[in-house]
Amino acid sequence: MGKSAKTFLVLAIVATISFCAWSGVRIVKSVSFSNNCSEYLKRAADATTVEMAQKEIGKAIFYAEENNLTEGIVSIFLKNPANDVGFWYENMKASYEELENLQEDATPMEKTNVLMKLRESLTDAGESGTKVTIPQGISIYPNNVAYFWWSLISALIAIVFWILCYIACENYWD
């Protein structure tokens, strides 16, 4: 194997490791967000009592505030309203306040209506069942642009150097 092939191989391996690191970080961030926020929203939506729902949504709001997930857009190119972090956060806060402002002597029907409204507000029915409504990509917000460039650059560099390594090795053996 020639010197250029070895150089291309090392650069290809480094870029591939960088891309794998990006994948690992994305997975860890996604799991962390799920465990500390979206799972609590799901539990709030599934709660059978106002108190349980309020406790669970309170945990999600606390996480959002602690991680500055209170405003902005997670989209990089297209500013899609579904990716509005501010709306998502304000919706959670409004839902929490509605639970908090429910009169203690509310009838069972009033409590059920509030819980149904909460469920409709926090979840969407999808093809694979009910899912929590969250802006896509929020687990890496506000660094979405940096993660985009990290993945794109490391993947492109890896591909280019793997191709160059292949060409250099092929020319070496000819």
Secondary structure by P-SEA (a helix, b strand, c coil): ccaaaaaaaaaaaaaaaaaaaaaaaaaaaaaaaaaccaaaaaaaaacccaaaaaaaaaaaaaaaaaacccccccccccccccccaaaaaaaaaaaaaaaaaccccccaaaaaaaaaaaaaacccccccccccccccccccccaaaaaaaaaaaaaaaaaaaaaaaaaaaaaaac
